Amino acid sequence: MTTASRLDGQAQSFAEAALRLSGKSDEEARRTGAVDRADEQVESLFAPEYQTVSSPVHRAVWDRQVPVDLFAAPPLPKQAQCDRAMDRCLQIVRHHRLDNTLLDERGKLSAELLGELADAGYWGMLIDPRYGGQGAPFARFSRFLTRLAVFDPMTAGLASVHGCIGAVDPVRSFGNDAQKDRFLPRLASGAALSAFALTEPNAGSDLTALRTTAVPVGDDFEVTGEKLFITNAVPGRTIGLVVVLKGKPAVLIAELPCEQTEQFQIVPYGLHALRHTHNNGLRFKRFRVPQANLLTPQIGDGLTIAYHGLNLGRTALCANAAGTMRILLANMLPWAHFRKTYGQAIETRELVKRRIARLAALITGADALVGWTSWLIDQGYRGELECVIAKIFGSEALKEAAVELFMKTHGGRSFLHGHIFGDNLYDFLAPCIYEGEGEMLGLAFFKSLVKRHGLTYFQPIGQALERAQIRHFQPLNPRHAWALRRELGAYARWAMRQKLGGCSRPALPKIPTPLSEHLDFALTRFDGYAWEISSTMRKHQLRLADRQCRMAELSQRVQDTVTMLVTALWASQQDETVQAAADILCQDLRRKLTGERPADRYYRDCAALADRIIDGGFAAISDAPVAEILMRYGDASAGC
Ligand SMILES: Cc1cc2nc3c(=O)[nH]c(=O)nc-3n(C[C@H](O)[C@H](O)[C@H](O)COP(=O)(O)OP(=O)(O)OC[C@H]3O[C@@H](n4cnc5c(N)ncnc54)[C@H](O)[C@@H]3O)c2cc1C
């Protein structure tokens, strides 16, 4: 089979061709190709200037000048129409939080809360006012999620499930006029709350293994199959349901009956994470969905629709993590002040100060990435690479904040019933898995980043090797060199430009030191990535797909450099405490990238930042409710 051959009526993608050439099984090549094609189809929905190759990260790596202005989101406009609804929603959740009435008797977010939020316009935040929504720009929405998560991360999470990955984005972006008229007003008013049902028992990371089928019967489809881990999926919800229709993934908007039937059943199980909302399996047996509910994208299929909403969901996840980490920091301070060991409050100890500083640094990094990625989305960018960075950073930061910083500082009390850590541990960890496990996403990031370079230089070489029937290329073999002369020449010209042309420095914005030094460091790192990535591709050639650890490692370094750049630029517009927190994060990332040991200055910087935060200088946590300290004890010397 040649690389130009067609499979299932569609051209082979770069990844598919490479896997075939490297001797992988037909099935693996075909499945990888399907995912790659879905990705290309999502790309083609965006204007060329907003596609991945024009994105800030792609350009920073492959162009010889980093587009610094695309890494700095401007401040949000002071006001927007959606602000009133947002303020009202914040009041509602804050009020229920302080009154301890967020949950019903089963420990789930109460129907009263969800209803009050509906009246305040919560569920329509991302929906156009023409359909009864608030029409919030995504940058405003994501900042709102952070503020809301400070009062309740689960309620904030549901806004993302509903608006980003649930039915709202698929209908808004891919529905026809009739579908929008039918579904969006109900989704905006909260009459219909939504979920997105993609994962199946045998299809999680591998979405090509979907088995739930839809078969046309009269005016309906009959759906048969099983979904797993679906958040917010209970009877009566309106869900984006991914099925296989005529051999291809498709998305149906399915209105679940209010009661279980023979055709539709909830599959319950115990789940540690998200226990304050519903997460269920769904079983369908010849379950009827009208054919009019099939979303038909102009290009692509159901995976195209699924991939579209995930980018919004990934930024929203980071926004939620930024709010949740505020809760952790706000609750670490009173405890560190209260708890004395060896006659001193632990807040005076260097170890604890470093944790306080690091937590503020993680919050600042998450805020910066949310501000940046959501601004790019509002600008019209696809944001594929950028949103993956936000998702991985947000979920890893939350995990570290909870386990390494919060739990260690709270000691044994962390594990008491009623303690923030013990009660929510799984919610702090699960974001590393849902909406794509972090390391798998890191690989996807790398593949997206190298795709164009591979298509331009390596695919033609692969095709020439195949034409000449050369299995193991030897550059010193004259027959091999002659067969590949044109393709190697093109690559050699790129390599010469890379080596001799150098990289030019853009005009940099004036930002305070030490942030300007971090900016400079990040830009210097970018100078070398194109060459390093290309050398890795050259070295491993068709075996690169198997070098997952190398790809993950390179991917992470690029991500860390981007995070540094974005955080330094974002913090330069903020107050001195945030700038100090950004400095700590950038120092941490810099050492991660260079392998250096921390200098004493770093520990002094951490202590200074912690003192500033202990003195009330970190405005980011001013709203966060503070829980009772558990197992308080009296001061023995005072005779209590
Ligand atoms: C709390 C929670 C809420 C969720 N909500 C939803 C929802 O609302 N809707 C929905 O559709 N889904 C939802 N999910 C499902 C979630 O998206 C999946 O769990 C996730 O995508 C991973 O799929 P999996 O669990 O099947 O992992 P698996 O596919 O079983 O993979 C397990 C691990 O194996 C490794 N792995 C897999 N393939 C490879 C490979 N090719 N190379 C190297 N390593 C590999 C990865 O580390 C991966 O994490 C939710 C999950 C959780 C835990």
The ligand as a Gaussian input file, in Angstrom:
#p B3LYP/6-31G(d) Opt

LIG

0 1
 C      -14.315000      11.856000      37.800000
 C      -14.418000      11.565000      36.338000
 C      -15.325000      12.251000      35.544000
 C      -15.441000      11.958000      34.179000
 N      -16.400000      12.586000      33.430000
 C      -16.586000      12.206000      32.126000
 C      -17.662000      12.750000      31.360000
 O      -18.420000      13.598000      31.826000
 N      -17.835000      12.304000      30.085000
 C      -17.011000      11.382000      29.537000
 O      -17.225000      11.015000      28.372000
 N      -15.975000      10.847000      30.238000
 C      -15.748000      11.239000      31.520000
 N      -14.721000      10.692000      32.258000
 C      -13.850000       9.699000      31.635000
 C      -12.442000      10.228000      31.410000
 O      -12.430000      11.188000      30.387000
 C      -11.555000       9.015000      31.124000
 O      -11.423000       8.335000      32.352000
 C      -10.201000       9.395000      30.592000
 O      -10.308000       9.927000      29.298000
 C       -9.247000       8.184000      30.533000
 O       -9.880000       7.075000      29.969000
 P       -9.843000       5.659000      30.758000
 O      -10.224000       5.904000      32.167000
 O      -10.646000       4.687000      29.993000
 O       -8.319000       5.279000      30.726000
 P       -7.670000       4.086000      29.888000
 O       -8.006000       4.240000      28.452000
 O       -8.030000       2.818000      30.576000
 O       -6.146000       4.375000      30.076000
 C       -5.503000       4.219000      31.352000
 C       -4.120000       4.795000      31.251000
 O       -3.316000       3.990000      30.374000
 C       -2.348000       4.772000      29.755000
 N       -2.477000       4.618000      28.293000
 C       -3.598000       4.371000      27.586000
 N       -3.326000       4.290000      26.271000
 C       -1.998000       4.501000      26.143000
 C       -1.096000       4.579000      25.031000
 N       -1.505000       4.427000      23.764000
 N        0.199000       4.850000      25.288000
 C        0.637000       5.032000      26.555000
 N       -0.161000       4.962000      27.628000
 C       -1.456000       4.709000      27.437000
 C       -2.618000       6.239000      30.164000
 O       -1.798000       6.625000      31.253000
 C       -4.059000       6.202000      30.601000
 O       -4.395000       7.201000      31.526000
 C      -14.589000      10.988000      33.611000
 C      -13.652000      10.328000      34.418000
 C      -13.564000      10.598000      35.750000
 C      -12.565000       9.868000      36.594000

